[in-house]
Amino acid sequence: MGRVDFQRVLVLRTGSNFSMPPTGQSAADSMVAEYAGMLPALEAAYRVGSPVVDALVEGWAGFEAKAPGP
């Protein structure tokens, strides 16, 4: 659809291995169970992502036409 500019995507991986359920738990149960590490993962995403978002918002006049570099 051409609606996403993949040069402007930020991926934050703060949780891992959802394909391996804990011992004694089925994969289906694991997918719907509360993630024990969710709060630390959310905190990590916020701490890493919010400075990026803040910088983009503050400097949007320069970033509107050209995505920031690495």
N, CA, C, O and CB atoms as a CASP TS submission, in Angstrom:
PFRMAT TS
TARGET T0000
AUTHOR 0000-0000-0000
METHOD Language model
MODEL 1
PARENT N/A
ATOM      1  N   MET     1       0.814  -1.193   0.000  1.00  0.00           N
ATOM      2  CA  MET     1       0.000   0.000   0.000  1.00  0.00           C
ATOM      3  C   MET     1       0.858   1.258   0.000  1.00  0.00           C
ATOM      4  O   MET     1       0.343   2.351  -0.234  1.00  0.00           O
ATOM      5  CB  MET     1      -0.927  -0.002   1.194  1.00  0.00           C
ATOM      6  N   GLY     2       2.140   1.127   0.254  1.00  0.00           N
ATOM      7  CA  GLY     2       3.021   2.285   0.219  1.00  0.00           C
ATOM      8  C   GLY     2       2.821   3.258   1.362  1.00  0.00           C
ATOM      9  O   GLY     2       3.142   4.438   1.225  1.00  0.00           O
ATOM     10  N   ARG     3       2.302   2.792   2.481  1.00  0.00           N
ATOM     11  CA  ARG     3       2.008   3.711   3.585  1.00  0.00           C
ATOM     12  C   ARG     3       3.086   3.729   4.661  1.00  0.00           C
ATOM     13  O   ARG     3       3.018   4.530   5.593  1.00  0.00           O
ATOM     14  CB  ARG     3       0.694   3.345   4.210  1.00  0.00           C
ATOM     15  N   VAL     4       4.076   2.857   4.540  1.00  0.00           N
ATOM     16  CA  VAL     4       5.135   2.805   5.544  1.00  0.00           C
ATOM     17  C   VAL     4       6.463   3.087   4.871  1.00  0.00           C
ATOM     18  O   VAL     4       6.792   2.490   3.846  1.00  0.00           O
ATOM     19  CB  VAL     4       5.162   1.431   6.262  1.00  0.00           C
ATOM     20  N   ASP     5       7.219   3.994   5.451  1.00  0.00           N
ATOM     21  CA  ASP     5       8.574   4.268   4.993  1.00  0.00           C
ATOM     22  C   ASP     5       9.500   3.455   5.898  1.00  0.00           C
ATOM     23  O   ASP     5       9.717   3.820   7.053  1.00  0.00           O
ATOM     24  CB  ASP     5       8.915   5.823   5.034  1.00  0.00           C
ATOM     25  N   PHE     6      10.042   2.359   5.376  1.00  0.00           N
ATOM     26  CA  PHE     6      10.849   1.465   6.195  1.00  0.00           C
ATOM     27  C   PHE     6      12.175   2.081   6.619  1.00  0.00           C
ATOM     28  O   PHE     6      12.904   1.471   7.402  1.00  0.00           O
ATOM     29  CB  PHE     6      11.106   0.190   5.450  1.00  0.00           C
ATOM     30  N   GLN     7      12.506   3.256   6.133  1.00  0.00           N
ATOM     31  CA  GLN     7      13.664   3.991   6.619  1.00  0.00           C
ATOM     32  C   GLN     7      13.332   4.726   7.912  1.00  0.00           C
ATOM     33  O   GLN     7      14.211   5.302   8.553  1.00  0.00           O
ATOM     34  CB  GLN     7      14.156   4.979   5.557  1.00  0.00           C
ATOM     35  N   ARG     8      12.052   4.701   8.291  1.00  0.00           N
ATOM     36  CA  ARG     8      11.596   5.404   9.494  1.00  0.00           C
ATOM     37  C   ARG     8      10.973   4.456  10.520  1.00  0.00           C
ATOM     38  O   ARG     8      10.091   4.854  11.280  1.00  0.00           O
ATOM     39  CB  ARG     8      10.588   6.481   9.116  1.00  0.00           C
ATOM     40  N   VAL     9      11.424   3.228  10.539  1.00  0.00           N
ATOM     41  CA  VAL     9      10.888   2.237  11.467  1.00  0.00           C
ATOM     42  C   VAL     9      11.917   1.971  12.558  1.00  0.00           C
ATOM     43  O   VAL     9      13.096   1.760  12.274  1.00  0.00           O
ATOM     44  CB  VAL     9      10.513   0.920  10.726  1.00  0.00           C
ATOM     45  N   LEU    10      11.469   1.982  13.791  1.00  0.00           N
ATOM     46  CA  LEU    10      12.324   1.660  14.932  1.00  0.00           C
ATOM     47  C   LEU    10      11.770   0.397  15.570  1.00  0.00           C
ATOM     48  O   LEU    10      10.612   0.366  15.984  1.00  0.00           O
ATOM     49  CB  LEU    10      12.390   2.846  15.969  1.00  0.00           C
ATOM     50  N   VAL    11      12.584  -0.637  15.650  1.00  0.00           N
ATOM     51  CA  VAL    11      12.170  -1.902  16.246  1.00  0.00           C
ATOM     52  C   VAL    11      12.887  -2.056  17.577  1.00  0.00           C
ATOM     53  O   VAL    11      14.116  -2.019  17.641  1.00  0.00           O
ATOM     54  CB  VAL    11      12.475  -3.108  15.300  1.00  0.00           C
ATOM     55  N   LEU    12      12.115  -2.229  18.632  1.00  0.00           N
ATOM     56  CA  LEU    12      12.671  -2.451  19.965  1.00  0.00           C
ATOM     57  C   LEU    12      12.294  -3.856  20.398  1.00  0.00           C
ATOM     58  O   LEU    12      11.113  -4.160  20.564  1.00  0.00           O
ATOM     59  CB  LEU    12      12.154  -1.385  20.991  1.00  0.00           C
ATOM     60  N   ARG    13      13.272  -4.701  20.581  1.00  0.00           N
ATOM     61  CA  ARG    13      12.985  -6.061  21.051  1.00  0.00           C
ATOM     62  C   ARG    13      13.246  -6.096  22.551  1.00  0.00           C
ATOM     63  O   ARG    13      14.394  -6.075  22.994  1.00  0.00           O
ATOM     64  CB  ARG    13      13.859  -7.136  20.296  1.00  0.00           C
ATOM     65  N   THR    14      12.187  -6.148  23.309  1.00  0.00           N
ATOM     66  CA  THR    14      12.331  -6.117  24.762  1.00  0.00           C
ATOM     67  C   THR    14      11.841  -7.395  25.419  1.00  0.00           C
ATOM     68  O   THR    14      11.943  -7.531  26.638  1.00  0.00           O
ATOM     69  CB  THR    14      11.582  -4.938  25.330  1.00  0.00           C
ATOM     70  N   GLY    15      11.323  -8.318  24.662  1.00  0.00           N
ATOM     71  CA  GLY    15      10.915  -9.629  25.161  1.00  0.00           C
ATOM     72  C   GLY    15      11.463 -10.656  24.195  1.00  0.00           C
ATOM     73  O   GLY    15      11.831 -10.314  23.071  1.00  0.00           O
ATOM     74  N   SER    16      11.522 -11.899  24.607  1.00  0.00           N
ATOM     75  CA  SER    16      12.096 -12.862  23.684  1.00  0.00           C
ATOM     76  C   SER    16      11.496 -14.241  23.846  1.00  0.00           C
ATOM     77  O   SER    16      10.903 -14.581  24.870  1.00  0.00           O
ATOM     78  CB  SER    16      13.580 -12.932  23.869  1.00  0.00           C
ATOM     79  N   ASN    17      11.672 -15.015  22.801  1.00  0.00           N
ATOM     80  CA  ASN    17      11.409 -16.443  22.762  1.00  0.00           C
ATOM     81  C   ASN    17       9.979 -16.841  23.112  1.00  0.00           C
ATOM     82  O   ASN    17       9.760 -17.732  23.933  1.00  0.00           O
ATOM     83  CB  ASN    17      12.333 -17.125  23.679  1.00  0.00           C
ATOM     84  N   PHE    18       9.027 -16.190  22.498  1.00  0.00           N
ATOM     85  CA  PHE    18       7.634 -16.553  22.743  1.00  0.00           C
ATOM     86  C   PHE    18       7.299 -17.907  22.136  1.00  0.00           C
ATOM     87  O   PHE    18       6.229 -18.448  22.412  1.00  0.00           O
ATOM     88  CB  PHE    18       6.703 -15.488  22.182  1.00  0.00           C
ATOM     89  N   SER    19       8.186 -18.473  21.313  1.00  0.00           N
ATOM     90  CA  SER    19       7.911 -19.765  20.681  1.00  0.00           C
ATOM     91  C   SER    19       8.291 -20.950  21.571  1.00  0.00           C
ATOM     92  O   SER    19       7.950 -22.087  21.246  1.00  0.00           O
ATOM     93  CB  SER    19       8.656 -19.860  19.363  1.00  0.00           C
ATOM     94  N   MET    20       8.980 -20.716  22.673  1.00  0.00           N
ATOM     95  CA  MET    20       9.380 -21.786  23.585  1.00  0.00           C
ATOM     96  C   MET    20       8.654 -21.616  24.911  1.00  0.00           C
ATOM     97  O   MET    20       9.044 -20.780  25.726  1.00  0.00           O
ATOM     98  CB  MET    20      10.916 -21.792  23.799  1.00  0.00           C
ATOM     99  N   PRO    21       7.609 -22.394  25.135  1.00  0.00           N
ATOM    100  CA  PRO    21       6.887 -22.256  26.409  1.00  0.00           C
ATOM    101  C   PRO    21       7.719 -22.786  27.570  1.00  0.00           C
ATOM    102  O   PRO    21       8.612 -23.609  27.371  1.00  0.00           O
ATOM    103  CB  PRO    21       5.540 -22.997  26.350  1.00  0.00           C
ATOM    104  N   PRO    22       7.431 -22.323  28.773  1.00  0.00           N
ATOM    105  CA  PRO    22       8.107 -22.869  29.947  1.00  0.00           C
ATOM    106  C   PRO    22       7.801 -24.361  30.092  1.00  0.00           C
ATOM    107  O   PRO    22       6.780 -24.843  29.602  1.00  0.00           O
ATOM    108  CB  PRO    22       7.682 -22.106  31.222  1.00  0.00           C
ATOM    109  N   THR    23       8.678 -25.070  30.755  1.00  0.00           N
ATOM    110  CA  THR    23       8.478 -26.497  30.997  1.00  0.00           C
ATOM    111  C   THR    23       7.117 -26.745  31.641  1.00  0.00           C
ATOM    112  O   THR    23       6.753 -26.095  32.621  1.00  0.00           O
ATOM    113  CB  THR    23       9.600 -27.056  31.888  1.00  0.00           C
ATOM    114  N   GLY    24       6.384 -27.680  31.086  1.00  0.00           N
ATOM    115  CA  GLY    24       5.083 -28.036  31.628  1.00  0.00           C
ATOM    116  C   GLY    24       3.930 -27.201  31.105  1.00  0.00           C
ATOM    117  O   GLY    24       2.787 -27.408  31.513  1.00  0.00           O
ATOM    118  N   GLN    25       4.204 -26.263  30.214  1.00  0.00           N
ATOM    119  CA  GLN    25       3.145 -25.401  29.676  1.00  0.00           C
ATOM    120  C   GLN    25       3.099 -25.582  28.165  1.00  0.00           C
ATOM    121  O   GLN    25       4.141 -25.628  27.511  1.00  0.00           O
ATOM    122  CB  GLN    25       3.385 -23.895  30.054  1.00  0.00           C
ATOM    123  N   SER    26       1.890 -25.686  27.606  1.00  0.00           N
ATOM    124  CA  SER    26       1.760 -25.836  26.160  1.00  0.00           C
ATOM    125  C   SER    26       2.057 -24.498  25.476  1.00  0.00           C
ATOM    126  O   SER    26       2.001 -23.438  26.099  1.00  0.00           O
ATOM    127  CB  SER    26       0.338 -26.343  25.784  1.00  0.00           C
ATOM    128  N   ALA    27       2.373 -24.574  24.182  1.00  0.00           N
ATOM    129  CA  ALA    27       2.633 -23.352  23.420  1.00  0.00           C
ATOM    130  C   ALA    27       1.410 -22.444  23.417  1.00  0.00           C
ATOM    131  O   ALA    27       1.539 -21.224  23.522  1.00  0.00           O
ATOM    132  CB  ALA    27       3.041 -23.692  21.978  1.00  0.00           C
ATOM    133  N   ALA    28       0.214 -23.038  23.298  1.00  0.00           N
ATOM    134  CA  ALA    28      -1.025 -22.248  23.293  1.00  0.00           C
ATOM    135  C   ALA    28      -1.223 -21.540  24.631  1.00  0.00           C
ATOM    136  O   ALA    28      -1.587 -20.364  24.663  1.00  0.00           O
ATOM    137  CB  ALA    28      -2.240 -23.148  22.986  1.00  0.00           C
ATOM    138  N   ASP    29      -0.982 -22.256  25.746  1.00  0.00           N
ATOM    139  CA  ASP    29      -1.122 -21.635  27.066  1.00  0.00           C
ATOM    140  C   ASP    29      -0.099 -20.519  27.256  1.00  0.00           C
ATOM    141  O   ASP    29      -0.392 -19.486  27.858  1.00  0.00           O
ATOM    142  CB  ASP    29      -0.966 -22.687  28.174  1.00  0.00           C
ATOM    143  N   SER    30       1.097 -20.743  26.737  1.00  0.00           N
ATOM    144  CA  SER    30       2.163 -19.751  26.868  1.00  0.00           C
ATOM    145  C   SER    30       1.815 -18.454  26.143  1.00  0.00           C
ATOM    146  O   SER    30       2.162 -17.365  26.600  1.00  0.00           O
ATOM    147  CB  SER    30       3.475 -20.313  26.328  1.00  0.00           C
ATOM    148  N   MET    31       1.124 -18.580  25.004  1.00  0.00           N
ATOM    149  CA  MET    31       0.777 -17.396  24.208  1.00  0.00           C
ATOM    150  C   MET    31      -0.218 -16.481  24.911  1.00  0.00           C
ATOM    151  O   MET    31      -0.231 -15.276  24.660  1.00  0.00           O
ATOM    152  CB  MET    31       0.210 -17.822  22.874  1.00  0.00           C
ATOM    153  N   VAL    32      -1.058 -17.043  25.793  1.00  0.00           N
ATOM    154  CA  VAL    32      -2.079 -16.221  26.439  1.00  0.00           C
ATOM    155  C   VAL    32      -1.790 -15.955  27.914  1.00  0.00           C
ATOM    156  O   VAL    32      -2.515 -15.203  28.564  1.00  0.00           O
ATOM    157  CB  VAL    32      -3.422 -16.885  26.306  1.00  0.00           C
ATOM    158  N   ALA    33      -0.730 -16.572  28.445  1.00  0.00           N
ATOM    159  CA  ALA    33      -0.384 -16.369  29.852  1.00  0.00           C
ATOM    160  C   ALA    33       0.233 -14.992  30.047  1.00  0.00           C
ATOM    161  O   ALA    33       0.837 -14.436  29.130  1.00  0.00           O
ATOM    162  CB  ALA    33       0.586 -17.465  30.340  1.00  0.00           C
ATOM    163  N   GLU    34       0.079 -14.454  31.235  1.00  0.00           N
ATOM    164  CA  GLU    34       0.711 -13.176  31.553  1.00  0.00           C
ATOM    165  C   GLU    34       2.223 -13.357  31.512  1.00  0.00           C
ATOM    166  O   GLU    34       2.759 -14.304  32.086  1.00  0.00           O
ATOM    167  CB  GLU    34       0.250 -12.648  32.947  1.00  0.00           C
ATOM    168  N   TYR    35       2.892 -12.458  30.842  1.00  0.00           N
ATOM    169  CA  TYR    35       4.336 -12.518  30.671  1.00  0.00           C
ATOM    170  C   TYR    35       4.996 -11.971  31.930  1.00  0.00           C
ATOM    171  O   TYR    35       4.843 -10.792  32.252  1.00  0.00           O
ATOM    172  CB  TYR    35       4.789 -11.723  29.409  1.00  0.00           C
ATOM    173  N   ALA    36       5.724 -12.819  32.638  1.00  0.00           N
ATOM    174  CA  ALA    36       6.324 -12.430  33.918  1.00  0.00           C
ATOM    175  C   ALA    36       7.294 -11.262  33.779  1.00  0.00           C
ATOM    176  O   ALA    36       7.465 -10.483  34.718  1.00  0.00           O
ATOM    177  CB  ALA    36       7.042 -13.612  34.533  1.00  0.00           C
ATOM    178  N   GLY    37       7.925 -11.135  32.627  1.00  0.00           N
ATOM    179  CA  GLY    37       8.890 -10.056  32.439  1.00  0.00           C
ATOM    180  C   GLY    37       8.317  -8.850  31.739  1.00  0.00           C
ATOM    181  O   GLY    37       9.065  -8.021  31.221  1.00  0.00           O
ATOM    182  N   MET    38       6.993  -8.734  31.714  1.00  0.00           N
ATOM    183  CA  MET    38       6.373  -7.661  30.941  1.00  0.00           C
ATOM    184  C   MET    38       6.738  -6.267  31.454  1.00  0.00           C
ATOM    185  O   MET    38       7.063  -5.390  30.654  1.00  0.00           O
ATOM    186  CB  MET    38       4.876  -7.825  30.955  1.00  0.00           C
ATOM    187  N   LEU    39       6.692  -6.049  32.747  1.00  0.00           N
ATOM    188  CA  LEU    39       6.986  -4.707  33.255  1.00  0.00           C
ATOM    189  C   LEU    39       8.427  -4.287  32.962  1.00  0.00           C
ATOM    190  O   LEU    39       8.636  -3.155  32.526  1.00  0.00           O
ATOM    191  CB  LEU    39       6.728  -4.648  34.759  1.00  0.00           C
ATOM    192  N   PRO    40       9.431  -5.140  33.178  1.00  0.00           N
ATOM    193  CA  PRO    40      10.786  -4.748  32.782  1.00  0.00           C
ATOM    194  C   PRO    40      10.904  -4.510  31.277  1.00  0.00           C
ATOM    195  O   PRO    40      11.626  -3.611  30.845  1.00  0.00           O
ATOM    196  CB  PRO    40      11.781  -5.816  33.211  1.00  0.00           C
ATOM    197  N   ALA    41      10.199  -5.311  30.478  1.00  0.00           N
ATOM    198  CA  ALA    41      10.244  -5.124  29.029  1.00  0.00           C
ATOM    199  C   ALA    41       9.623  -3.787  28.632  1.00  0.00           C
ATOM    200  O   ALA    41      10.165  -3.075  27.787  1.00  0.00           O
ATOM    201  CB  ALA    41       9.519  -6.276  28.317  1.00  0.00           C
ATOM    202  N   LEU    42       8.491  -3.448  29.239  1.00  0.00           N
ATOM    203  CA  LEU    42       7.858  -2.161  28.946  1.00  0.00           C
ATOM    204  C   LEU    42       8.740  -0.995  29.384  1.00  0.00           C
ATOM    205  O   LEU    42       8.841   0.011  28.682  1.00  0.00           O
ATOM    206  CB  LEU    42       6.492  -2.070  29.635  1.00  0.00           C
ATOM    207  N   GLU    43       9.376  -1.132  30.542  1.00  0.00           N
ATOM    208  CA  GLU    43      10.285  -0.093  31.029  1.00  0.00           C
ATOM    209  C   GLU    43      11.462   0.088  30.074  1.00  0.00           C
ATOM    210  O   GLU    43      11.852   1.216  29.774  1.00  0.00           O
ATOM    211  CB  GLU    43      10.795  -0.440  32.438  1.00  0.00           C
ATOM    212  N   ALA    44      12.025  -1.018  29.597  1.00  0.00           N
ATOM    213  CA  ALA    44      13.142  -0.944  28.652  1.00  0.00           C
ATOM    214  C   ALA    44      12.714  -0.264  27.354  1.00  0.00           C
ATOM    215  O   ALA    44      13.435   0.581  26.824  1.00  0.00           O
ATOM    216  CB  ALA    44      13.690  -2.350  28.357  1.00  0.00           C
ATOM    217  N   ALA    45      11.541  -0.635  26.845  1.00  0.00           N
ATOM    218  CA  ALA    45      11.041  -0.020  25.614  1.00  0.00           C
ATOM    219  C   ALA    45      10.854   1.485  25.798  1.00  0.00           C
ATOM    220  O   ALA    45      11.195   2.270  24.912  1.00  0.00           O
ATOM    221  CB  ALA    45       9.712  -0.671  25.187  1.00  0.00           C
ATOM    222  N   TYR    46      10.315   1.882  26.945  1.00  0.00           N
ATOM    223  CA  TYR    46      10.107   3.296  27.213  1.00  0.00           C
ATOM    224  C   TYR    46      11.438   4.042  27.317  1.00  0.00           C
ATOM    225  O   TYR    46      11.607   5.109  26.727  1.00  0.00           O
ATOM    226  CB  TYR    46       9.299   3.475  28.497  1.00  0.00           C
ATOM    227  N   ARG    47      12.375   3.473  28.068  1.00  0.00           N
ATOM    228  CA  ARG    47      13.664   4.148  28.272  1.00  0.00           C
ATOM    229  C   ARG    47      14.449   4.311  26.983  1.00  0.00           C
ATOM    230  O   ARG    47      15.139   5.313  26.795  1.00  0.00           O
ATOM    231  CB  ARG    47      14.499   3.383  29.271  1.00  0.00           C
ATOM    232  N   VAL    48      14.348   3.334  26.098  1.00  0.00           N
ATOM    233  CA  VAL    48      15.075   3.410  24.824  1.00  0.00           C
ATOM    234  C   VAL    48      14.293   4.207  23.792  1.00  0.00           C
ATOM    235  O   VAL    48      14.862   5.023  23.068  1.00  0.00           O
ATOM    236  CB  VAL    48      15.365   2.005  24.287  1.00  0.00           C
ATOM    237  N   GLY    49      12.993   3.969  23.725  1.00  0.00           N
ATOM    238  CA  GLY    49      12.180   4.594  22.685  1.00  0.00           C
ATOM    239  C   GLY    49      11.827   6.042  22.916  1.00  0.00           C
ATOM    240  O   GLY    49      11.774   6.821  21.964  1.00  0.00           O
ATOM    241  N   SER    50      11.581   6.428  24.163  1.00  0.00           N
ATOM    242  CA  SER    50      11.117   7.796  24.406  1.00  0.00           C
ATOM    243  C   SER    50      12.148   8.865  24.048  1.00  0.00           C
ATOM    244  O   SER    50      11.750   9.902  23.519  1.00  0.00           O
ATOM    245  CB  SER    50      10.732   7.946  25.847  1.00  0.00           C
ATOM    246  N   PRO    51      13.450   8.681  24.303  1.00  0.00           N
ATOM    247  CA  PRO    51      14.400   9.714  23.853  1.00  0.00           C
ATOM    248  C   PRO    51      14.423   9.865  22.330  1.00  0.00           C
ATOM    249  O   PRO    51      14.618  10.964  21.810  1.00  0.00           O
ATOM    250  CB  PRO    51      15.804   9.383  24.351  1.00  0.00           C
ATOM    251  N   VAL    52      14.222   8.754  21.623  1.00  0.00           N
ATOM    252  CA  VAL    52      14.183   8.816  20.158  1.00  0.00           C
ATOM    253  C   VAL    52      12.956   9.600  19.709  1.00  0.00           C
ATOM    254  O   VAL    52      13.055  10.491  18.866  1.00  0.00           O
ATOM    255  CB  VAL    52      14.172   7.391  19.542  1.00  0.00           C
ATOM    256  N   VAL    53      11.807   9.266  20.273  1.00  0.00           N
ATOM    257  CA  VAL    53      10.573   9.971  19.913  1.00  0.00           C
ATOM    258  C   VAL    53      10.684  11.448  20.281  1.00  0.00           C
ATOM    259  O   VAL    53      10.298  12.311  19.491  1.00  0.00           O
ATOM    260  CB  VAL    53       9.351   9.333  20.619  1.00  0.00           C
ATOM    261  N   ASP    54      11.204  11.748  21.461  1.00  0.00           N
ATOM    262  CA  ASP    54      11.366  13.150  21.879  1.00  0.00           C
ATOM    263  C   ASP    54      12.252  13.915  20.899  1.00  0.00           C
ATOM    264  O   ASP    54      11.937  15.046  20.529  1.00  0.00           O
ATOM    265  CB  ASP    54      11.965  13.224  23.298  1.00  0.00           C
ATOM    266  N   ALA    55      13.362  13.301  20.478  1.00  0.00           N
ATOM    267  CA  ALA    55      14.274  13.969  19.530  1.00  0.00           C
ATOM    268  C   ALA    55      13.612  14.173  18.171  1.00  0.00           C
ATOM    269  O   ALA    55      13.810  15.203  17.528  1.00  0.00           O
ATOM    270  CB  ALA    55      15.568  13.151  19.360  1.00  0.00           C
ATOM    271  N   LEU    56      12.832  13.196  17.739  1.00  0.00           N
ATOM    272  CA  LEU    56      12.140  13.335  16.454  1.00  0.00           C
ATOM    273  C   LEU    56      11.106  14.452  16.503  1.00  0.00           C
ATOM    274  O   LEU    56      10.999  15.249  15.571  1.00  0.00           O
ATOM    275  CB  LEU    56      11.465  12.016  16.065  1.00  0.00           C
ATOM    276  N   VAL    57      10.353  14.506  17.586  1.00  0.00           N
ATOM    277  CA  VAL    57       9.338  15.553  17.719  1.00  0.00           C
ATOM    278  C   VAL    57      10.006  16.921  17.778  1.00  0.00           C
ATOM    279  O   VAL    57       9.581  17.853  17.097  1.00  0.00           O
ATOM    280  CB  VAL    57       8.470  15.321  18.980  1.00  0.00           C
ATOM    281  N   GLU    58      11.049  17.039  18.590  1.00  0.00           N
ATOM    282  CA  GLU    58      11.736  18.335  18.732  1.00  0.00           C
ATOM    283  C   GLU    58      12.396  18.775  17.431  1.00  0.00           C
ATOM    284  O   GLU    58      12.400  19.964  17.113  1.00  0.00           O
ATOM    285  CB  GLU    58      12.787  18.257  19.839  1.00  0.00           C
ATOM    286  N   GLY    59      12.950  17.837  16.682  1.00  0.00           N
ATOM    287  CA  GLY    59      13.657  18.197  15.459  1.00  0.00           C
ATOM    288  C   GLY    59      12.905  17.894  14.189  1.00  0.00           C
ATOM    289  O   GLY    59      13.508  17.736  13.128  1.00  0.00           O
ATOM    290  N   TRP    60      11.564  17.808  14.289  1.00  0.00           N
ATOM    291  CA  TRP    60      10.771  17.390  13.141  1.00  0.00           C
ATOM    292  C   TRP    60      10.993  18.254  11.907  1.00  0.00           C
ATOM    293  O   TRP    60      10.937  17.744  10.788  1.00  0.00           O
ATOM    294  CB  TRP    60       9.321  17.405  13.500  1.00  0.00           C
ATOM    295  N   ALA    61      11.240  19.525  12.077  1.00  0.00           N
ATOM    296  CA  ALA    61      11.460  20.401  10.917  1.00  0.00           C
ATOM    297  C   ALA    61      12.597  19.867  10.051  1.00  0.00           C
ATOM    298  O   ALA    61      12.558  19.988   8.827  1.00  0.00           O
ATOM    299  CB  ALA    61      11.774  21.846  11.375  1.00  0.00           C
ATOM    300  N   GLY    62      13.605  19.279  10.682  1.00  0.00           N
ATOM    301  CA  GLY    62      14.711  18.715   9.913  1.00  0.00           C
ATOM    302  C   GLY    62      14.480  17.277   9.494  1.00  0.00           C
ATOM    303  O   GLY    62      15.027  16.837   8.483  1.00  0.00           O
ATOM    304  N   PHE    63      13.681  16.532  10.247  1.00  0.00           N
ATOM    305  CA  PHE    63      13.470  15.117   9.960  1.00  0.00           C
ATOM    306  C   PHE    63      12.280  14.854   9.046  1.00  0.00           C
ATOM    307  O   PHE    63      12.129  13.748   8.526  1.00  0.00           O
ATOM    308  CB  PHE    63      13.282  14.368  11.240  1.00  0.00           C
ATOM    309  N   GLU    64      11.438  15.859   8.848  1.00  0.00           N
ATOM    310  CA  GLU    64      10.245  15.643   8.026  1.00  0.00           C
ATOM    311  C   GLU    64      10.616  15.197   6.616  1.00  0.00           C
ATOM    312  O   GLU    64       9.989  14.287   6.072  1.00  0.00           O
ATOM    313  CB  GLU    64       9.403  16.919   7.965  1.00  0.00           C
ATOM    314  N   ALA    65      11.608  15.814   6.028  1.00  0.00           N
ATOM    315  CA  ALA    65      11.996  15.495   4.662  1.00  0.00           C
ATOM    316  C   ALA    65      13.051  14.398   4.579  1.00  0.00           C
ATOM    317  O   ALA    65      13.137  13.702   3.568  1.00  0.00           O
ATOM    318  CB  ALA    65      12.504  16.728   3.982  1.00  0.00           C
ATOM    319  N   LYS    66      13.854  14.236   5.631  1.00  0.00           N
ATOM    320  CA  LYS    66      14.939  13.255   5.597  1.00  0.00           C
ATOM    321  C   LYS    66      15.020  12.541   6.948  1.00  0.00           C
ATOM    322  O   LYS    66      15.150  13.171   7.997  1.00  0.00           O
ATOM    323  CB  LYS    66      16.298  13.940   5.253  1.00  0.00           C
ATOM    324  N   ALA    67      14.939  11.208   6.893  1.00  0.00           N
ATOM    325  CA  ALA    67      15.014  10.419   8.109  1.00  0.00           C
ATOM    326  C   ALA    67      16.396  10.557   8.739  1.00  0.00           C
ATOM    327  O   ALA    67      17.387  10.727   8.029  1.00  0.00           O
ATOM    328  CB  ALA    67      14.697   8.945   7.818  1.00  0.00           C
ATOM    329  N   PRO    68      16.469  10.485  10.068  1.00  0.00           N
ATOM    330  CA  PRO    68      17.768  10.553  10.720  1.00  0.00           C
ATOM    331  C   PRO    68      18.627   9.353  10.364  1.00  0.00           C
ATOM    332  O   PRO    68      18.110   8.290  10.023  1.00  0.00           O
ATOM    333  CB  PRO    68      17.600  10.644  12.225  1.00  0.00           C
ATOM    334  N   GLY    69      19.927   9.523  10.442  1.00  0.00           N
ATOM    335  CA  GLY    69      20.855   8.421  10.182  1.00  0.00           C
ATOM    336  C   GLY    69      21.048   7.582  11.426  1.00  0.00           C
ATOM    337  O   GLY    69      20.443   7.838  12.467  1.00  0.00           O
ATOM    338  N   PRO    70      21.898   6.579  11.306  1.00  0.00           N
ATOM    339  CA  PRO    70      22.165   5.716  12.474  1.00  0.00           C
ATOM    340  C   PRO    70      22.750   6.473  13.648  1.00  0.00           C
ATOM    341  O   PRO    70      23.023   5.879  14.691  1.00  0.00           O
ATOM    342  CB  PRO    70      23.106   4.602  12.091  1.00  0.00           C
TER
END
